[in-house]
Each structure stands twice: as structure tokens, then as C-alpha cells.
Amino acid sequence: MVARIIDTMLEKTKKLQEHILQDIEDIKAANHEKLLDRNELKLEMMQELANAKEELNKALVEAMHSGEDINKYRDSVDDLETELKKLYMLNARLGSIVEPVRKMYKEIVDEIVSEHGSGVIEVKA
């Protein structure tokens, strides 16, 4: 059970890495629709990873209580940690690209609103 959970988490982590790399490329190419299409999926995958982490912790405790040597999972857990660190770094890279763009758009909107009033732009959330 522990090995299955770790494998699932590794798979999801690598898939999220791929999605973030695709996001970075789509930002460079201004493919905003593709970004939006993947956003929901990425949020679901992140929630699934968080749930799997809880499940993994419980499975490790159960394995330990049943006398199983959990050290046999050390390499797999180390691999998972490495991939999660890569995911974190990719996410930080994506954030460093997205934040300046967000600020630029905000400044443009603020400038238009200050010059022409808020009736010019209707924002739908």
C-alpha cells in the first residue's frame, strides 16, 4: 500500500511538472486559452497530492505499527522528495514570470480607470 501511494504521488508530481513547463511555454507564446484549460486540472492534481500525503502518512504509521520495516521505502520517499522540490522550483519559476505580467495588466487597468472612470471597464469575475 505504501509503495502504491508513493508511486501515485510520483506520477502526479511529474505530471504537474509537465503542466507547469507547458504553462511557461504557453505564457511565452501568449496561448492564454491553454493556460486556463489546464488550470482546473492542476488544482485538482494539487488537491489529490495533498490528500495522498495524508494517506501516505497514515499508511506509514500503520506499517510501522504492524512491525513492517519502513526503511525499505526510504529510496522511494527520497525520490518523491526530489521530484516535489523540482515541482516547487518550477512553480517558483512560473510565479516569477506571471507576477510581472499581472502587475503590468493591473497598472494598465488602473491607468485607464483613473483617466476615464470606472464605467469604461466592466470586470466580470
N, CA, C and O atoms as a Tinker XYZ file with bonds, in Angstrom:
   500  protein
     1  N      0.824000   -1.197000    0.000000    73     2
     2  CA     0.000000    0.000000    0.000000    64     1     3
     3  C      0.869000    1.263000    0.000000    63     2     4     5
     4  O      0.602000    2.207000   -0.744000    81     3
     5  N      1.907000    1.273000    0.837000    73     3     6
     6  CA     2.795000    2.433000    0.906000    64     5     7
     7  C      3.452000    2.670000   -0.449000    63     6     8     9
     8  O      3.494000    3.801000   -0.935000    81     7
     9  N      3.957000    1.616000   -1.049000    73     7    10
    10  CA     4.640000    1.742000   -2.344000    64     9    11
    11  C      3.688000    2.272000   -3.417000    63    10    12    13
    12  O      4.079000    3.083000   -4.257000    81    11
    13  N      2.444000    1.810000   -3.383000    73    11    14
    14  CA     1.446000    2.264000   -4.365000    64    13    15
    15  C      1.175000    3.760000   -4.205000    63    14    16    17
    16  O      1.091000    4.491000   -5.192000    81    15
    17  N      1.042000    4.203000   -2.965000    73    15    18
    18  CA     0.778000    5.624000   -2.709000    64    17    19
    19  C      1.954000    6.473000   -3.191000    63    18    20    21
    20  O      1.760000    7.507000   -3.830000    81    19
    21  N      3.171000    6.030000   -2.880000    73    19    22
    22  CA     4.365000    6.772000   -3.306000    64    21    23
    23  C      4.427000    6.845000   -4.825000    63    22    24    25
    24  O      4.706000    7.901000   -5.391000    81    23
    25  N      4.165000    5.715000   -5.485000    73    23    26
    26  CA     4.187000    5.692000   -6.954000    64    25    27
    27  C      3.155000    6.652000   -7.543000    63    26    28    29
    28  O      3.436000    7.363000   -8.507000    81    27
    29  N      1.963000    6.664000   -6.956000    73    27    30
    30  CA     0.907000    7.565000   -7.417000    64    29    31
    31  C      1.317000    9.021000   -7.231000    63    30    32    33
    32  O      1.099000    9.855000   -8.110000    81    31
    33  N      1.912000    9.317000   -6.082000    73    31    34
    34  CA     2.361000   10.687000   -5.817000    64    33    35
    35  C      3.472000   11.098000   -6.778000    63    34    36    37
    36  O      3.491000   12.230000   -7.260000    81    35
    37  N      4.393000   10.182000   -7.056000    73    35    38
    38  CA     5.464000   10.473000   -8.018000    64    37    39
    39  C      4.887000   10.779000   -9.394000    63    38    40    41
    40  O      5.297000   11.731000  -10.057000    81    39
    41  N      3.934000    9.959000   -9.807000    73    39    42
    42  CA     3.303000   10.142000  -11.120000    64    41    43
    43  C      2.613000   11.503000  -11.210000    63    42    44    45
    44  O      2.776000   12.219000  -12.198000    81    43
    45  N      1.845000   11.858000  -10.182000    73    43    46
    46  CA     1.133000   13.139000  -10.185000    64    45    47
    47  C      2.108000   14.314000  -10.132000    63    46    48    49
    48  O      1.890000   15.336000  -10.784000    81    47
    49  N      3.176000   14.168000   -9.359000    73    47    50
    50  CA     4.172000   15.232000   -9.252000    64    49    51
    51  C      4.835000   15.485000  -10.597000    63    50    52    53
    52  O      5.002000   16.634000  -11.005000    81    51
    53  N      5.212000   14.418000  -11.282000    73    51    54
    54  CA     5.845000   14.570000  -12.596000    64    53    55
    55  C      4.868000   15.155000  -13.612000    63    54    56    57
    56  O      5.257000   15.949000  -14.468000    81    55
    57  N      3.607000   14.764000  -13.518000    73    55    58
    58  CA     2.594000   15.301000  -14.427000    64    57    59
    59  C      2.396000   16.802000  -14.178000    63    58    60    61
    60  O      2.258000   17.582000  -15.121000    81    59
    61  N      2.384000   17.195000  -12.906000    73    59    62
    62  CA     2.273000   18.619000  -12.586000    64    61    63
    63  C      3.476000   19.392000  -13.104000    63    62    64    65
    64  O      3.336000   20.513000  -13.592000    81    63
    65  N      4.652000   18.798000  -13.000000    73    63    66
    66  CA     5.854000   19.434000  -13.550000    64    65    67
    67  C      5.685000   19.678000  -15.047000    63    66    68    69
    68  O      6.017000   20.750000  -15.552000    81    67
    69  N      5.168000   18.678000  -15.745000    73    67    70
    70  CA     4.935000   18.816000  -17.189000    64    69    71
    71  C      3.952000   19.953000  -17.478000    63    70    72    73
    72  O      4.164000   20.754000  -18.389000    81    71
    73  N      2.881000   20.009000  -16.694000    73    71    74
    74  CA     1.882000   21.061000  -16.895000    64    73    75
    75  C      2.486000   22.445000  -16.660000    63    74    76    77
    76  O      2.196000   23.382000  -17.404000    81    75
    77  N      3.314000   22.574000  -15.644000    73    75    78
    78  CA     3.924000   23.877000  -15.364000    64    77    79
    79  C      4.890000   24.263000  -16.476000    63    78    80    81
    80  O      4.943000   25.425000  -16.879000    81    79
    81  N      5.651000   23.296000  -16.970000    73    79    82
    82  CA     6.532000   23.583000  -18.112000    64    81    83
    83  C      5.716000   24.021000  -19.327000    63    82    84    85
    84  O      6.114000   24.930000  -20.054000    81    83
    85  N      4.570000   23.367000  -19.542000    73    83    86
    86  CA     3.682000   23.769000  -20.637000    64    85    87
    87  C      3.137000   25.179000  -20.397000    63    86    88    89
    88  O      3.020000   25.973000  -21.330000    81    87
    89  N      2.805000   25.482000  -19.136000    73    87    90
    90  CA     2.332000   26.827000  -18.801000    64    89    91
    91  C      3.380000   27.875000  -19.153000    63    90    92    93
    92  O      3.062000   28.909000  -19.740000    81    91
    93  N      4.621000   27.602000  -18.793000    73    91    94
    94  CA     5.707000   28.547000  -19.075000    64    93    95
    95  C      5.828000   28.779000  -20.576000    63    94    96    97
    96  O      5.967000   29.918000  -21.023000    81    95
    97  N      5.775000   27.704000  -21.349000    73    95    98
    98  CA     5.853000   27.841000  -22.807000    64    97    99
    99  C      4.643000   28.591000  -23.361000    63    98   100   101
   100  O      4.778000   29.415000  -24.265000    81    99
   101  N      3.463000   28.302000  -22.816000    73    99   102
   102  CA     2.251000   28.977000  -23.290000    64   101   103
   103  C      2.246000   30.457000  -22.926000    63   102   104   105
   104  O      1.706000   31.276000  -23.670000    81   103
   105  N      2.840000   30.806000  -21.793000    73   103   106
   106  CA     2.954000   32.225000  -21.436000    64   105   107
   107  C      3.859000   32.923000  -22.440000    63   106   108   109
   108  O      3.549000   34.015000  -22.915000    81   107
   109  N      4.975000   32.286000  -22.757000    73   107   110
   110  CA     5.903000   32.869000  -23.735000    64   109   111
   111  C      5.229000   33.051000  -25.093000    63   110   112   113
   112  O      5.484000   34.031000  -25.792000    81   111
   113  N      4.366000   32.101000  -25.461000    73   111   114
   114  CA     3.697000   32.149000  -26.765000    64   113   115
   115  C      2.344000   32.856000  -26.700000    63   114   116   117
   116  O      1.646000   32.952000  -27.709000    81   115
   117  N      1.972000   33.351000  -25.518000    73   115   118
   118  CA     0.688000   34.035000  -25.303000    64   117   119
   119  C     -0.512000   33.152000  -25.640000    63   118   120   121
   120  O     -1.508000   33.636000  -26.178000    81   119
   121  N     -0.421000   31.876000  -25.329000    73   119   122
   122  CA    -1.540000   30.940000  -25.509000    64   121   123
   123  C     -2.362000   30.896000  -24.219000    63   122   124   125
   124  O     -2.324000   29.912000  -23.481000    81   123
   125  N     -3.096000   31.963000  -23.963000    73   123   126
   126  CA    -3.802000   32.100000  -22.696000    64   125   127
   127  C     -4.914000   31.073000  -22.518000    63   126   128   129
   128  O     -5.186000   30.646000  -21.397000    81   127
   129  N     -5.547000   30.681000  -23.591000    73   127   130
   130  CA    -6.623000   29.692000  -23.503000    64   129   131
   131  C     -6.104000   28.362000  -22.958000    63   130   132   133
   132  O     -6.751000   27.728000  -22.125000    81   131
   133  N     -4.941000   27.953000  -23.431000    73   131   134
   134  CA    -4.365000   26.693000  -22.961000    64   133   135
   135  C     -4.048000   26.761000  -21.472000    63   134   136   137
   136  O     -4.204000   25.776000  -20.751000    81   135
   137  N     -3.602000   27.928000  -21.020000    73   135   138
   138  CA    -3.325000   28.111000  -19.591000    64   137   139
   139  C     -4.590000   27.895000  -18.774000    63   138   140   141
   140  O     -4.581000   27.185000  -17.769000    81   139
   141  N     -5.663000   28.508000  -19.212000    73   139   142
   142  CA    -6.928000   28.385000  -18.495000    64   141   143
   143  C     -7.457000   26.960000  -18.531000    63   142   144   145
   144  O     -8.017000   26.475000  -17.548000    81   143
   145  N     -7.280000   26.294000  -19.661000    73   143   146
   146  CA    -7.748000   24.915000  -19.789000    64   145   147
   147  C     -7.069000   23.996000  -18.772000    63   146   148   149
   148  O     -7.706000   23.098000  -18.223000    81   147
   149  N     -5.789000   24.218000  -18.523000    73   147   150
   150  CA    -5.035000   23.357000  -17.605000    64   149   151
   151  C     -5.212000   23.734000  -16.138000    63   150   152   153
   152  O     -4.942000   22.924000  -15.251000    81   151
   153  N     -5.656000   24.941000  -15.882000    73   151   154
   154  CA    -5.693000   25.439000  -14.513000    64   153   155
   155  C     -6.527000   24.558000  -13.584000    63   154   156   157
   156  O     -6.071000   24.191000  -12.501000    81   155
   157  N     -7.727000   24.224000  -13.995000    73   155   158
   158  CA    -8.614000   23.385000  -13.179000    64   157   159
   159  C     -7.970000   22.027000  -12.902000    63   158   160   161
   160  O     -8.007000   21.532000  -11.776000    81   159
   161  N     -7.389000   21.438000  -13.925000    73   159   162
   162  CA    -6.736000   20.139000  -13.780000    64   161   163
   163  C     -5.587000   20.214000  -12.781000    63   162   164   165
   164  O     -5.425000   19.325000  -11.945000    81   163
   165  N     -4.795000   21.271000  -12.867000    73   163   166
   166  CA    -3.666000   21.430000  -11.942000    64   165   167
   167  C     -4.150000   21.579000  -10.504000    63   166   168   169
   168  O     -3.560000   21.010000   -9.586000    81   167
   169  N     -5.214000   22.336000  -10.309000    73   167   170
   170  CA    -5.762000   22.493000   -8.962000    64   169   171
   171  C     -6.235000   21.157000   -8.402000    63   170   172   173
   172  O     -6.000000   20.852000   -7.233000    81   171
   173  N     -6.896000   20.368000   -9.228000    73   171   174
   174  CA    -7.346000   19.041000   -8.808000    64   173   175
   175  C     -6.159000   18.154000   -8.455000    63   174   176   177
   176  O     -6.185000   17.445000   -7.449000    81   175
   177  N     -5.132000   18.195000   -9.275000    73   175   178
   178  CA    -3.955000   17.363000   -9.030000    64   177   179
   179  C     -3.238000   17.776000   -7.745000    63   178   180   181
   180  O     -2.741000   16.921000   -7.012000    81   179
   181  N     -3.183000   19.071000   -7.469000    73   179   182
   182  CA    -2.554000   19.531000   -6.228000    64   181   183
   183  C     -3.345000   19.057000   -5.014000    63   182   184   185
   184  O     -2.764000   18.663000   -4.003000    81   183
   185  N     -4.676000   19.098000   -5.117000    73   183   186
   186  CA    -5.508000   18.612000   -4.017000    64   185   187
   187  C     -5.323000   17.110000   -3.836000    63   186   188   189
   188  O     -5.253000   16.619000   -2.709000    81   187
   189  N     -5.245000   16.386000   -4.943000    73   187   190
   190  CA    -5.014000   14.943000   -4.875000    64   189   191
   191  C     -3.667000   14.635000   -4.229000    63   190   192   193
   192  O     -3.549000   13.682000   -3.459000    81   191
   193  N     -2.652000   15.439000   -4.539000    73   191   194
   194  CA    -1.338000   15.257000   -3.912000    64   193   195
   195  C     -1.408000   15.498000   -2.409000    63   194   196   197
   196  O     -0.818000   14.748000   -1.631000    81   195
   197  N     -2.119000   16.530000   -2.002000    73   195   198
   198  CA    -2.263000   16.822000   -0.571000    64   197   199
   199  C     -2.982000   15.679000    0.138000    63   198   200   201
   200  O     -2.597000   15.282000    1.238000    81   199
   201  N     -4.028000   15.155000   -0.496000    73   199   202
   202  CA    -4.752000   14.022000    0.084000    64   201   203
   203  C     -3.870000   12.779000    0.152000    63   202   204   205
   204  O     -3.901000   12.039000    1.135000    81   203
   205  N     -3.088000   12.559000   -0.892000    73   203   206
   206  CA    -2.198000   11.392000   -0.933000    64   205   207
   207  C     -1.124000   11.491000    0.143000    63   206   208   209
   208  O     -0.702000   10.474000    0.695000    81   207
   209  N     -0.682000   12.699000    0.442000    73   207   210
   210  CA     0.317000   12.888000    1.502000    64   209   211
   211  C     -0.248000   12.417000    2.838000    63   210   212   213
   212  O      0.428000   11.721000    3.596000    81   211
   213  N     -1.486000   12.798000    3.121000    73   211   214
   214  CA    -2.137000   12.354000    4.353000    64   213   215
   215  C     -2.286000   10.837000    4.358000    63   214   216   217
   216  O     -2.035000   10.180000    5.369000    81   215
   217  N     -2.695000   10.294000    3.228000    73   215   218
   218  CA    -2.859000    8.846000    3.097000    64   217   219
   219  C     -1.519000    8.133000    3.294000    63   218   220   221
   220  O     -1.459000    7.090000    3.945000    81   219
   221  N     -0.453000    8.691000    2.736000    73   219   222
   222  CA     0.880000    8.109000    2.884000    64   221   223
   223  C      1.316000    8.118000    4.343000    63   222   224   225
   224  O      1.838000    7.121000    4.841000    81   223
   225  N      1.107000    9.232000    5.026000    73   223   226
   226  CA     1.477000    9.302000    6.438000    64   225   227
   227  C      0.745000    8.248000    7.258000    63   226   228   229
   228  O      1.348000    7.587000    8.103000    81   227
   229  N     -0.548000    8.089000    7.012000    73   227   230
   230  CA    -1.332000    7.076000    7.727000    64   229   231
   231  C     -0.829000    5.673000    7.402000    63   230   232   233
   232  O     -0.696000    4.838000    8.297000    81   231
   233  N     -0.551000    5.412000    6.131000    73   231   234
   234  CA    -0.082000    4.086000    5.719000    64   233   235
   235  C      1.276000    3.768000    6.343000    63   234   236   237
   236  O      1.524000    2.630000    6.740000    81   235
   237  N      2.151000    4.762000    6.432000    73   235   238
   238  CA     3.459000    4.545000    7.060000    64   237   239
   239  C      3.313000    4.239000    8.547000    63   238   240   241
   240  O      4.005000    3.369000    9.076000    81   239
   241  N      2.420000    4.951000    9.217000    73   239   242
   242  CA     2.180000    4.695000   10.644000    64   241   243
   243  C      1.618000    3.290000   10.833000    63   242   244   245
   244  O      2.055000    2.557000   11.720000    81   243
   245  N      0.650000    2.917000    9.998000    73   243   246
   246  CA     0.067000    1.575000   10.085000    64   245   247
   247  C      1.118000    0.504000    9.826000    63   246   248   249
   248  O      1.161000   -0.508000   10.526000    81   247
   249  N      1.959000    0.722000    8.830000    73   247   250
   250  CA     3.014000   -0.247000    8.512000    64   249   251
   251  C      3.985000   -0.374000    9.677000    63   250   252   253
   252  O      4.414000   -1.475000   10.021000    81   251
   253  N      4.323000    0.741000   10.271000    73   251   254
   254  CA     5.248000    0.737000   11.399000    64   253   255
   255  C      4.633000    0.006000   12.595000    63   254   256   257
   256  O      5.314000   -0.767000   13.268000    81   255
   257  N      3.358000    0.250000   12.857000    73   255   258
   258  CA     2.668000   -0.398000   13.976000    64   257   259
   259  C      2.515000   -1.898000   13.760000    63   258   260   261
   260  O      2.460000   -2.666000   14.720000    81   259
   261  N      2.448000   -2.307000   12.522000    73   259   262
   262  CA     2.310000   -3.738000   12.232000    64   261   263
   263  C      3.668000   -4.435000   12.185000    63   262   264   265
   264  O      3.748000   -5.627000   11.888000    81   263
   265  N      4.730000   -3.694000   12.478000    73   263   266
   266  CA     6.064000   -4.288000   12.541000    64   265   267
   267  C      6.818000   -4.305000   11.224000    63   266   268   269
   268  O      7.905000   -4.875000   11.140000    81   267
   269  N      6.258000   -3.693000   10.204000    73   267   270
   270  CA     6.921000   -3.659000    8.899000    64   269   271
   271  C      8.123000   -2.715000    8.953000    63   270   272   273
   272  O      8.064000   -1.664000    9.592000    81   271
   273  N      9.196000   -3.086000    8.292000    73   271   274
   274  CA    10.381000   -2.231000    8.220000    64   273   275
   275  C     10.134000   -1.165000    7.159000    63   274   276   277
   276  O     10.206000   -1.439000    5.961000    81   275
   277  N      9.844000    0.046000    7.607000    73   275   278
   278  CA     9.512000    1.110000    6.654000    64   277   279
   279  C     10.753000    1.714000    6.009000    63   278   280   281
   280  O     10.634000    2.542000    5.106000    81   279
   281  N     11.934000    1.317000    6.454000    73   279   282
   282  CA    13.167000    1.801000    5.822000    64   281   283
   283  C     13.276000    1.353000    4.369000    63   282   284   285
   284  O     14.001000    1.959000    3.579000    81   283
   285  N     12.556000    0.293000    4.019000    73   283   286
   286  CA    12.607000   -0.182000    2.632000    64   285   287
   287  C     11.980000    0.824000    1.662000    63   286   288   289
   288  O     12.170000    0.724000    0.450000    81   287
   289  N     11.236000    1.789000    2.199000    73   287   290
   290  CA    10.613000    2.816000    1.367000    64   289   291
   291  C     11.467000    4.079000    1.273000    63   290   292   293
   292  O     11.101000    5.025000    0.576000    81   291
   293  N     12.601000    4.098000    1.970000    73   291   294
   294  CA    13.422000    5.307000    2.063000    64   293   295
   295  C     13.820000    5.847000    0.685000    63   294   296   297
   296  O     13.683000    7.044000    0.434000    81   295
   297  N     14.307000    4.987000   -0.202000    73   295   298
   298  CA    14.727000    5.457000   -1.532000    64   297   299
   299  C     13.557000    6.049000   -2.320000    63   298   300   301
   300  O     13.697000    7.075000   -2.985000    81   299
   301  N     12.410000    5.389000   -2.233000    73   299   302
   302  CA    11.224000    5.892000   -2.945000    64   301   303
   303  C     10.774000    7.239000   -2.389000    63   302   304   305
   304  O     10.409000    8.142000   -3.141000    81   303
   305  N     10.805000    7.360000   -1.073000    73   303   306
   306  CA    10.417000    8.623000   -0.445000    64   305   307
   307  C     11.425000    9.715000   -0.805000    63   306   308   309
   308  O     11.045000   10.863000   -1.034000    81   307
   309  N     12.705000    9.359000   -0.856000    73   307   310
   310  CA    13.730000   10.325000   -1.274000    64   309   311
   311  C     13.497000   10.788000   -2.711000    63   310   312   313
   312  O     13.631000   11.973000   -3.019000    81   311
   313  N     13.144000    9.842000   -3.591000    73   311   314
   314  CA    12.828000   10.197000   -4.983000    64   313   315
   315  C     11.629000   11.147000   -5.044000    63   314   316   317
   316  O     11.628000   12.126000   -5.791000    81   315
   317  N     10.615000   10.836000   -4.243000    73   315   318
   318  CA     9.425000   11.688000   -4.194000    64   317   319
   319  C      9.794000   13.086000   -3.708000    63   318   320   321
   320  O      9.334000   14.083000   -4.265000    81   319
   321  N     10.618000   13.156000   -2.678000    73   319   322
   322  CA    11.046000   14.456000   -2.157000    64   321   323
   323  C     11.797000   15.256000   -3.226000    63   322   324   325
   324  O     11.589000   16.461000   -3.363000    81   323
   325  N     12.661000   14.586000   -3.973000    73   323   326
   326  CA    13.409000   15.245000   -5.051000    64   325   327
   327  C     12.461000   15.812000   -6.102000    63   326   328   329
   328  O     12.622000   16.951000   -6.540000    81   327
   329  N     11.476000   15.018000   -6.504000    73   327   330
   330  CA    10.521000   15.468000   -7.520000    64   329   331
   331  C      9.640000   16.604000   -6.997000    63   330   332   333
   332  O      9.291000   17.516000   -7.747000    81   331
   333  N      9.284000   16.549000   -5.716000    73   331   334
   334  CA     8.490000   17.631000   -5.134000    64   333   335
   335  C      9.292000   18.931000   -5.076000    63   334   336   337
   336  O      8.740000   20.015000   -5.266000    81   335
   337  N     10.587000   18.819000   -4.815000    73   335   338
   338  CA    11.448000   20.007000   -4.826000    64   337   339
   339  C     11.532000   20.588000   -6.235000    63   338   340   341
   340  O     11.511000   21.807000   -6.411000    81   339
   341  N     11.627000   19.712000   -7.239000    73   339   342
   342  CA    11.630000   20.182000   -8.631000    64   341   343
   343  C     10.324000   20.907000   -8.948000    63   342   344   345
   344  O     10.321000   21.957000   -9.590000    81   343
   345  N      9.216000   20.328000   -8.486000    73   343   346
   346  CA     7.905000   20.942000   -8.700000    64   345   347
   347  C      7.857000   22.322000   -8.049000    63   346   348   349
   348  O      7.361000   23.278000   -8.645000    81   347
   349  N      8.365000   22.421000   -6.842000    73   347   350
   350  CA     8.400000   23.703000   -6.135000    64   349   351
   351  C      9.205000   24.738000   -6.922000    63   350   352   353
   352  O      8.779000   25.883000   -7.071000    81   351
   353  N     10.359000   24.329000   -7.418000    73   351   354
   354  CA    11.217000   25.250000   -8.173000    64   353   355
   355  C     10.547000   25.688000   -9.481000    63   354   356   357
   356  O     10.612000   26.859000   -9.856000    81   355
   357  N      9.908000   24.746000  -10.166000    73   355   358
   358  CA     9.191000   25.098000  -11.398000    64   357   359
   359  C      8.047000   26.065000  -11.104000    63   358   360   361
   360  O      7.807000   27.009000  -11.855000    81   359
   361  N      7.351000   25.815000  -10.006000    73   359   362
   362  CA     6.244000   26.682000   -9.625000    64   361   363
   363  C      6.750000   28.089000   -9.304000    63   362   364   365
   364  O      6.115000   29.083000   -9.658000    81   363
   365  N      7.897000   28.163000   -8.631000    73   363   366
   366  CA     8.502000   29.467000   -8.334000    64   365   367
   367  C      8.894000   30.172000   -9.629000    63   366   368   369
   368  O      8.719000   31.383000   -9.762000    81   367
   369  N      9.422000   29.411000  -10.576000    73   367   370
   370  CA     9.801000   29.979000  -11.878000    64   369   371
   371  C      8.570000   30.521000  -12.602000    63   370   372   373
   372  O      8.596000   31.615000  -13.165000    81   371
   373  N      7.495000   29.736000  -12.577000    73   371   374
   374  CA     6.243000   30.180000  -13.197000    64   373   375
   375  C      5.743000   31.455000  -12.524000    63   374   376   377
   376  O      5.321000   32.397000  -13.195000    81   375
   377  N      5.793000   31.475000  -11.200000    73   375   378
   378  CA     5.356000   32.656000  -10.462000    64   377   379
   379  C      6.165000   33.890000  -10.809000    63   378   380   381
   380  O      5.624000   34.993000  -10.897000    81   379
   381  N      7.471000   33.702000  -11.006000    73   379   382
   382  CA     8.327000   34.847000  -11.337000    64   381   383
   383  C      8.025000   35.395000  -12.726000    63   382   384   385
   384  O      8.326000   36.551000  -13.020000    81   383
   385  N      7.436000   34.575000  -13.569000    73   383   386
   386  CA     7.033000   35.024000  -14.907000    64   385   387
   387  C      5.650000   35.674000  -14.854000    63   386   388   389
   388  O      5.417000   36.707000  -15.482000    81   387
   389  N      4.747000   35.066000  -14.108000    73   387   390
   390  CA     3.355000   35.512000  -14.076000    64   389   391
   391  C      3.195000   36.825000  -13.309000    63   390   392   393
   392  O      2.433000   37.694000  -13.735000    81   391
   393  N      3.890000   36.982000  -12.200000    73   391   394
   394  CA     3.698000   38.166000  -11.352000    64   393   395
   395  C      3.969000   39.482000  -12.083000    63   394   396   397
   396  O      3.152000   40.396000  -11.977000    81   395
   397  N      5.065000   39.622000  -12.813000    73   395   398
   398  CA     5.271000   40.885000  -13.545000    64   397   399
   399  C      4.186000   41.152000  -14.591000    63   398   400   401
   400  O      3.798000   42.300000  -14.805000    81   399
   401  N      3.702000   40.104000  -15.233000    73   399   402
   402  CA     2.634000   40.267000  -16.224000    64   401   403
   403  C      1.355000   40.735000  -15.530000    63   402   404   405
   404  O      0.663000   41.627000  -16.022000    81   403
   405  N      1.048000   40.125000  -14.382000    73   403   406
   406  CA    -0.137000   40.517000  -13.624000    64   405   407
   407  C     -0.043000   41.988000  -13.218000    63   406   408   409
   408  O     -1.012000   42.736000  -13.348000    81   407
   409  N      1.117000   42.395000  -12.730000    73   407   410
   410  CA     1.315000   43.792000  -12.320000    64   409   411
   411  C      1.156000   44.742000  -13.504000    63   410   412   413
   412  O      0.559000   45.811000  -13.378000    81   411
   413  N      1.693000   44.343000  -14.653000    73   411   414
   414  CA     1.593000   45.184000  -15.836000    64   413   415
   415  C      0.125000   45.401000  -16.211000    63   414   416   417
   416  O     -0.289000   46.531000  -16.468000    81   415
   417  N     -0.666000   44.313000  -16.243000    73   415   418
   418  CA    -2.078000   44.444000  -16.585000    64   417   419
   419  C     -2.817000   45.290000  -15.556000    63   418   420   421
   420  O     -3.676000   46.095000  -15.917000    81   419
   421  N     -2.493000   45.117000  -14.292000    73   419   422
   422  CA    -3.130000   45.915000  -13.242000    64   421   423
   423  C     -2.822000   47.394000  -13.435000    63   422   424   425
   424  O     -3.713000   48.234000  -13.305000    81   423
   425  N     -1.580000   47.718000  -13.742000    73   423   426
   426  CA    -1.200000   49.112000  -13.971000    64   425   427
   427  C     -1.944000   49.703000  -15.168000    63   426   428   429
   428  O     -2.376000   50.855000  -15.129000    81   427
   429  N     -2.091000   48.914000  -16.225000    73   427   430
   430  CA    -2.821000   49.379000  -17.410000    64   429   431
   431  C     -4.276000   49.669000  -17.053000    63   430   432   433
   432  O     -4.817000   50.714000  -17.415000    81   431
   433  N     -4.905000   48.733000  -16.338000    73   431   434
   434  CA    -6.306000   48.917000  -15.947000    64   433   435
   435  C     -6.440000   50.117000  -15.018000    63   434   436   437
   436  O     -7.346000   50.933000  -15.190000    81   435
   437  N     -5.551000   50.232000  -14.040000    73   435   438
   438  CA    -5.600000   51.370000  -13.113000    64   437   439
   439  C     -5.463000   52.698000  -13.852000    63   438   440   441
   440  O     -6.148000   53.669000  -13.529000    81   439
   441  N     -4.581000   52.736000  -14.838000    73   439   442
   442  CA    -4.369000   53.959000  -15.614000    64   441   443
   443  C     -5.619000   54.323000  -16.415000    63   442   444   445
   444  O     -6.026000   55.485000  -16.446000    81   443
   445  N     -6.221000   53.334000  -17.056000    73   443   446
   446  CA    -7.435000   53.580000  -17.844000    64   445   447
   447  C     -8.562000   54.060000  -16.938000    63   446   448   449
   448  O     -9.282000   55.000000  -17.275000    81   447
   449  N     -8.709000   53.412000  -15.795000    73   447   450
   450  CA    -9.772000   53.786000  -14.860000    64   449   451
   451  C     -9.546000   55.198000  -14.330000    63   450   452   453
   452  O    -10.494000   55.974000  -14.209000    81   451
   453  N     -8.294000   55.536000  -14.011000    73   451   454
   454  CA    -8.025000   56.883000  -13.476000    64   453   455
   455  C     -8.261000   57.962000  -14.532000    63   454   456   457
   456  O     -8.667000   59.075000  -14.197000    81   455
   457  N     -8.013000   57.648000  -15.790000    73   455   458
   458  CA    -8.196000   58.629000  -16.863000    64   457   459
   459  C     -9.640000   58.744000  -17.323000    63   458   460   461
   460  O    -10.102000   59.831000  -17.670000    81   459
   461  N    -10.359000   57.611000  -17.325000    73   459   462
   462  CA   -11.687000   57.593000  -17.936000    64   461   463
   463  C    -12.805000   57.196000  -16.978000    63   462   464   465
   464  O    -13.969000   57.173000  -17.377000    81   463
   465  N    -12.491000   56.894000  -15.767000    73   463   466
   466  CA   -13.511000   56.479000  -14.812000    64   465   467
   467  C    -13.762000   54.987000  -14.873000    63   466   468   469
   468  O    -13.389000   54.314000  -15.834000    81   467
   469  N    -14.397000   54.486000  -13.837000    73   467   470
   470  CA   -14.590000   53.037000  -13.734000    64   469   471
   471  C    -15.691000   52.516000  -14.640000    63   470   472   473
   472  O    -15.831000   51.301000  -14.784000    81   471
   473  N    -16.475000   53.386000  -15.253000    73   471   474
   474  CA   -17.546000   52.943000  -16.139000    64   473   475
   475  C    -17.048000   52.406000  -17.466000    63   474   476   477
   476  O    -17.808000   51.771000  -18.197000    81   475
   477  N    -15.784000   52.650000  -17.792000    73   475   478
   478  CA   -15.221000   52.220000  -19.068000    64   477   479
   479  C    -14.998000   50.712000  -19.092000    63   478   480   481
   480  O    -15.185000   50.061000  -20.120000    81   479
   481  N    -14.600000   50.171000  -17.952000    73   479   482
   482  CA   -14.239000   48.752000  -17.899000    64   481   483
   483  C    -15.201000   48.024000  -16.985000    63   482   484   485
   484  O    -15.399000   48.412000  -15.833000    81   483
   485  N    -15.789000   46.976000  -17.503000    73   483   486
   486  CA   -16.643000   46.129000  -16.694000    64   485   487
   487  C    -15.888000   44.834000  -16.446000    63   486   488   489
   488  O    -15.585000   44.092000  -17.380000    81   487
   489  N    -15.588000   44.570000  -15.186000    73   487   490
   490  CA   -14.831000   43.371000  -14.832000    64   489   491
   491  C    -15.801000   42.312000  -14.365000    63   490   492   493
   492  O    -16.609000   42.543000  -13.466000    81   491
   493  N    -15.715000   41.146000  -14.985000    73   491   494
   494  CA   -16.552000   40.017000  -14.578000    64   493   495
   495  C    -15.650000   38.955000  -13.990000    63   494   496   497
   496  O    -14.706000   38.499000  -14.636000    81   495
   497  N    -15.942000   38.564000  -12.768000    73   495   498
   498  CA   -15.111000   37.556000  -12.101000    64   497   499
   499  C    -15.703000   36.189000  -12.253000    63   498   500
   500  O    -15.140000   35.214000  -11.756000    81   499
